[in-house]
Amino acid sequence: MYRHITIVLLACLVLLGQDTTVQPDESDKEGVLEMLFVMSDGEPALCQCSITVENFVDGKQVSALKGVRTMRLKYGTYRLKTRCPGVYPVEKIVKIQNPVQAVIICLFVSPIEGSSDHNLVRSRISEKSRHEDCRWVRFMSPFADNQVAETKATQNGYFALENLRAGEYLAFTIGKKGICEMADVTIPFELVHRTYDLVIPWASYRRWDAGTQSREEGRSK
């Protein structure tokens, strides 16, 4: 028995004396992370996204950035938390282990989300809608039938909507003869308990509809 133990110990000493490969310490190295934001239909996302970076091991925040596409991080594993106006929040785990590496973050358009208490959105209808007496303003979600907000603009064209949730809307101006103008509207997630002055790109209903069809045809090619 003792002879067997002695042989094992001698074998270990011989192995320790041989050359061994040791993984180098890369804790001080940094890599450049390039982020590509795309929508679920494959089109590039042009919105300004807020990104929070957390250490995956202890959950501590490393940095918080907005509107950036590249960042430098030390080698290691991180959790990226991405928030962009009008889309679902996205979390992604990334491991930095190369001098330069890329990650694709896919975004999905969300229905109306977030807290709406005490929010106030202010804007103005166009001169065309005023002259045609289309002073009723309606915001509708294209994703949730029950998300509708409506009010009437003043004689000067100004209007305000209270407690409007963040997300994507279709905005209409309406009169006795029906819809006058339409627009795509995005209420940002940053709108929390505050007032937001919105500039709406109004267009006539027919022109807006023709433009939408043209965009859809271009995507299908």
C-alpha positions, 0 to 999 in steps of 0.5 A, a space after each residue: 500500500 505504502 509503495 503504491 502511494 509513493 509511486 503516485 507521489 513520484 509521478 505527480 512530482 514528475 508531472 509538475 516538473 514538466 512544462 505546462 500551458 497556463 491560460 494568460 490573465 486577460 482581465 485587463 484587456 478591452 474589446 470594442 463591442 459594435 451593436 447593430 439594431 434591426 427591426 423584426 422585419 430586417 430593416 435597420 432601427 434608426 431610433 435612439 436607444 438607451 443601453 444599460 450595461 451590467 456585470 453578469 456575475 454580480 449585477 453591478 451597473 458598468 455604464 449607461 449610454 444613449 444613442 451609441 452604437 459602439 462601446 469599449 468593455 473589459 473582457 468578461 460577460 455582460 448583460 445589455 438592457 436596451 430600451 428604444 421608443 415604441 419597441 419592447 425592451 430587450 436584454 442580451 448576454 454578451 461575452 467580450 473576448 476579442 478585440 472587436 466583436 459585433 452583436 445584433 439586437 433585434 427589436 419588436 414593435 410594442 403595443 402601448 406600454 408603460 405608466 401613463 399617470 400624469 403624462 401630458 402630450 401637447 401638439 397642434 393640428 395643421 392649417 389645412 385641418 383648421 380651415 376644413 374644420 377638422 378639429 377633432 383629434 384622435 390617437 389610436 394604437 395600431 396594435 391594441 383596439 382599446 387604446 384610443 385617446 380623443 380631444 378637440 383642438 382649439 380655434 388656434 389648432 392647439 390640443 392636449 391629451 392626458 395620461 397617454 401611454 408610450 408607444 406607437 399611434 396613428 393620429 387623425 384629424 376628423 371633421 363632419 366629412 370624415 378624416 382630413 389628415 393622418 400621421 404616424 406618432 411615437 410617444 417615447 418611453 422617456 415620457 414619465 410623469 411629465 409634459 411632452 410637446 409633440 411635432 406631428 408630420 400631418 399629411 392628407 389622408 390620401 397622400 399618407 395612404 399612398 405613401 404607406 403603400 409605396 413604402 410597403 411595395 418598396 420593402 416587398 421588392 
